[in-house]
Amino acid sequence: MNKIKFIISAIIFVLNSVAFSQTEGDRVLAIAGNNIITESDFQNQLQMYAKQNQLNEISPYIAQQLFQSILTNKILLAKAEQDSIDVTEDEISREYENRIRSLTEQVGSQERLEELYGMPMNKIKSTLKEELKKNLKVEKLKRKKFSGGVTVSDRELNEFYTMYRDSLPEVSEEFEIAHIFIDRKISNAEKNEARRIAGLILDSIKNGVDFSELAKRNSADSMSAIQGGDLGFAKKGTFVKEFEETVFNLKEGEVSEIVETQFGYHIIKLTERQGDKVRSSHILVRYPKFESSDFETINFLKTLKSSIENGETTFEEAAKKYSIDNNAKSNGGYIGKISEEQIDSNSLSALKNLSPGQITEPIRTGGDENYGYEIYKLIKVYPPHKINLTDDYDKIKRFAENLKESKEMEKWINEIKESIYVDIKIN
């Protein structure tokens, strides 16, 4: 293990000295079945970890933990392949779309995502799909092994607490809150402007301008725009209703009129049919964002806040009627206890200025593309304290379950190693 730390420290030195790129004679650090970990792969993983966690350098301990995590995943992938566990293209596509959407919302825009990954969206797409395919195989293998989940009995929980109580972290300040979240409304003015732009693009197509060139220059779907708007082959059920109804009724080579979906306005071209699949391209014009629409949503929430404070309605009634957070609205907007680390800086600042029972002003939440506004009601503040079974039973239970799962996973990995070839080449 000391040798591993030495090599990883050397790799970190290299990372601080040169750019991340695969070189000739890329060294293999480990083999698990038919899967390998190369030095450049590991460097890229370290770089991504540093970027995602905003670190200027990575300690040897973190690098060691990351290496072990990658190796464990390769071992599980080898076992999944040995057990002939496979995933469908539909499963990969669904997971890919969800992952891209989630990542984009987290970082704020696709441009920021490209900056974070250090590559254009088309390369992110191909890289991510291949990784997702492997990860889905591993997840299926885990579900097969731990289908019943990991649970701890009261006896195990008490034993865990007795043994680890002094090393468990303190509980930071927590806020018991409820909220009303409202999506930003798209105004008629924004729709009209987007439709005007889509109309100009459609006129250009009708006048003979190349569809793919217009897609590259104008489509807001940056992933497909790079490919001239090409969406590849797809079956029914892939697209949203309005898009699908149009594309499956086009003739090969035909271009649609303007089609509106939840994403904006589309111009669709059917390229090819193969049985029950179609290959299409599109140009997406998103709705622009005018400040007037934001003010409309903000003013609505301010009026709603006043109505609650004046006793015309209750926060719970308003949440059930207006909030679009389906997970919380049925409970009157109740979220529960949230630690300060889980709350964004704007919301945390607003909550710290409230007394229990008070409501915040509207706060914007979400990325640049998809966002909305919400108001919070502060129910109670829980000061920082030493973790204990009386106040923090659920937290301690999660710690105990995580430890038990970790031990069972380690035992399972060691069993897998008996049937999978593993060779760590760091020496």
N, C-alpha and C positions, 0 to 999 in steps of 0.2 A: 504493500500500500504506500510506503514511503517513496518507492520508485515511481508509482503512479503520480504522486503529488509533485515529484521533481520534474517529470515530463510535462505535466499540466502547467507548472510554473514557467517552464521554458516556452510552452506554446503561448501563454499569456504575454511573455516578453516579445515573441514574434508578432502577436496581435497588435501590440503597441508600437511596432516598428514598421510594419508593411501593410499594404492593402489586403483585403480578404479576397483571395482568388485562388483557384485550383492551379497547381503547378504540375509540371511534368514529373513523373515519378512520385505522385501523391502517395504518401505513406499510409498504410493500413494500420489502424490502431487496435482494431478488434474484429473478430469474425464470430457470427452466431448463425449456424446453419448456412444458408446461401446469402446471408446479408452481412455487409461489412460496414464498419465505421472508418472513414478516412480522416486524415488530419484536416483537410480542407472542409469536410462536412462538420467536424467538431468546431473548427474556427468560426464557421458561419453560424452555428448554433450559439456560440458564445457571444458573437456580435449581436445577434437578434436579442438575446437575453439582456445584454447591456443596453441596447436601444430601448427595449420595452420597459426596462426598469430605471432608465435614465442614469446609468452608471458610467463613470469615466474609466473605471477599471474593475476587474473581477477578482475576488480573492481566490486563492488556491482551494479553499474549502468549497466555495460555491461551484467552481469549475469541476472539482472532483464529484460533487453531488450531481451536477448536470451530466457528466460523463456516465455515471452509474445509471442515471435515468434513461439515457439514450441506449445504453447497453441492454438494460432490462426490456425496453421496448423492442429491440431487435430480437431478443430471445423469444419474447411472446409472439412476435411476427413469424419467426421460424416455426414455432409450435402451431400457430394458426395455419400456416401453409402445410405443415406435416399432417394436420387434421382435415385438410381440404376445405377449410372455411373460406367462403367466398362472399363477395358483395356484388349487387347488381349495379348497372349504370344509373338506374333511377335513384338508388340509395345514395350513390356518390353525388349525383347532380343536386339532389335535395339538400344534402349536407353541405355541398359547396356553396349553393346559393345562400343558405343560412349563415355559413361562416363568413362569406364576403360581406353580407349585410351587417352582421354583428361587428366585424372588424372595422368596417367603414364608419359605423355609428360610434364606435369607441374612439377612433382617431379623428373623426370629424369630416373627412372627405376621402375620395379615392386618390387624389393627388398626394395627400398626407400618407396614405397607405403605401403608395409607390415609393415615397421618400423613405418610409420606415423600412420597407423590404429592400430598397436599393435596386429596384428593377421595375420595368413597365408592367401594366396590368395583364397583358397577354402572357408574359412570362410567369407572373404570380399565379395566373389561372392554371397554366400547365403544371407548374411545380406543386401548387396546392392540391390539385385534383389527384396527383399521384400519391402525395402524402396522406390525403384523406382516405384514399383506397386502403392504404396500409393500416391507418389508424382505425378504420371501421372494422377491419378484420380482427385487430387486436381487441377492440371493444366487444365484438361478438364472442370472442374466445373468453373474455372476462365474464360476460353475462352468463355464458354457458357454465362456467365454474362457480360463480357466486350468484346464481339465479335467485336465491332466497335472501340475498343481502347479508350484511354483518350486523348482528345485534348483541347487546350485552345485557346480562341479568343484573338485578339490583345488587346481588352479592359481588359480581365482577366490578360493577361501578364503584362500590364502596372500597373494594380492594385497590382499585386504580387510584382513587382519591387519596387513600391512606398512604400509598407508596409514592405518588407524584405531587402531592399537594404543595410542597415547598418549591417545586420547579415549574408549576403551572403559572402562566402569565397573569398579571393583574388585569382586571376588567377596566377598560377605559371608560370615560364618560359616555353615557347612553341617553338617547332621546326616544321617549315613547311618543309616537306621532301618528297622525292620520293625514291624508291628502286628497285633493281633488285635482285631477290632471285632465287638461283639455288640449286636444291637438290643435295646432295652428290651422285656422280655416283658410281655404283658398278663395280669394275674392273673384268676382266677375271680371274685374279689370285685369287681374293676373291671367285668368283663362283667356280673355280676349286677346291679350298680347301674345300669349303662346300660340294661339290659333292663327294669329296674323303671320307670325314667323313660319309656322308649319305650312301655311298657304303659299308663302313666297317660295319655300323649298319645293313644294309640290308643283308649282308653276314651272320652276326650273327643270324638273324631271320631265314634265310634259313637253318642254321645249327642247329636249334632247340632251340635257346635261347628265353625265354619268352618275348613276345612283350611288355607286360605291365611293366616288370622290366626294359627293355631297355628304354622305354618311361620315366619312373621315373628318370633314371640316365642321360639320354641324351637329352630329348626334351627341346627345348628353349621356348616352350609354357608352362610356369610355371603353368598356371591355370589348364590346362588339364593334365600336367605331374604328378601332385599330385594324380590324379585318374588313373594313368597308361595310359595316353593319351586319355581317354574317353571323347568324345564330346557330348554324349547324343543323343537323337533322333532329327532329323532335316528334314525339307521338302526341295524341290528344291527351289533355290533362297536364301538359307541361306549362302552358301559358295561362294568363288570366282570361276570363270569359270573353271579354270584348275582342281581345287580340286573337284568340283562338277561333272564334266564330268567323272572323274575317279571313285569316290566313288559310284555313281549310276550305274556303269557298273561292279562292283565287285560282286562276289558271297559271300554268308555268310561264314565267316571264311577265306576268301581269302585276301592276302596281296599284295598290288600294287608294281610296280617298283617305282623308284624315280620320283616324280612329282615336277616340278618347278612352283612356284607362285611368286607374288610380295613380299612375306614374306620370301622366302627361298626355301629349298628343303624339301619335305614331303615324308614320308612312311606311307601309309594309310591301315588300316585294317577294313573291313566291319564286324561288329559284328552281326547285326540283321536287318531284314526288318519287318516293320509293315505297310501294305498298301502302302501309298505314302511317308512313312517316313523311314529313315534309321538311324541306330545307328552305329557310327564309332569311331575309335580311330586313332590317328596319332602321329608320331614323327617328330618334326620340327627341322631342322638344319638351323640356320640363317647364312647369309653371315658374315664371320669375317670382321673386319675393319682394313685394312692395311693403314699405313700413306701415302703410295704412292698415294692412291685414293684421299685422302684429298688434297694432294699437286696438283694433277691434276685439281681439281675443283678450288682451290685457284689461281693457275697460269692462268686458263682460265679467271677468273674474273679480275685478275691484267692486263692481256692483253686487256680485254674489256675496262677497266678503261683508259688505255693508248690510245686506239683507240678513245675514247670519248674526252679525253683531247687534242689529236692531231687534232681533227676536222674531223677524218675519218668517224665518225658517231655521232649521237646525243644520249643523255641518253634516250630520249623518244623512239627512234627507236630501241635501244638495248633492252630496257625493253619489248617492244612489241614482239620482236623476241625471246628473250632468257628467260625472267622471267617466273617462273611457278606459280606466284601469280596471279591467274585468276581475282581476284577482282580489282587489280591495273594495270595489264599489259595493258589493253585496254585504260587506261588513261596515258600511257607512264610511268607507275610505280608510279604515283602520289598517295600519301597516305593522305596528308593534314596536318593539325596542330595537333601535339601530345604533350601533357604536359610531362614534365620531369619525373613525377611519373610513366608514362606508358611505359617508355623506360628502357630496361635493362642496367645495369651498364657499360658493355663493349661498347654498342652502344652509350650511353650517353657521355661517356668519349671521344669517337671518334668524335662525332658531336660537342662537345664543343671546339675542336681544329680546327674546320673548319671555313672558311669564306663563306658567301653565294655564291653559284655557284660551290663550291668545292665538291669533292667526297671522301668518306672514302676508306681505304684499306678494303679487304674482312674481314667480321666479321662472326664468327660461331654463329648460332642460333639454338635452339631446345634442346631436351634432349639427353641422352646418346644413346638411341636406334635410334631415328629418328631426324636427324639434317641436316642442309644445310649451305650454306654460302651466304651472301648478301653484296651488296655495297649500301650506301646511298648517295644521293645528297642533300645537304643542300640548300634550297631555301631562307628561311628567318628565322630570330630569333625574337621572340616576348618577350620582357622583362616582368617580373612580374608587375602586375598592379591591381588596384581596378576594380572589375567587373563593366561593364557598357553596356547599351543597344546597343550602336553604334558598339563596337568591339566584344561583347559576346552575341549577340542576341540568338543564338542557345543554348548556355549553360543555359542562364536564362530561356529559354523556357522549357528545360528539367527539371530544378528545379521546375518550375511552374506545369508542367505536373505530376511530381512525387508527389508533395504536393496534387494536386487535386485527383490523383489516391489513395493516402493514405487516404484522407478524405472519398472518396466514398467507399473504402474498409472497413474503420472503420464503416461507416453507414451500409454497407451490413452485416458485422459481427454481429452487434447489432441486425439486423433483423433476422439473422439466429438463434441467441441465443433464440429467442422466440419459436422456434420449436425444438431446440436441448438441451438436458439436459447437463448443465455445472455446475461443482462443484469444486471450488478451495479449497483444504483441508489444505492450509497453515494457521496456526493460532497460 
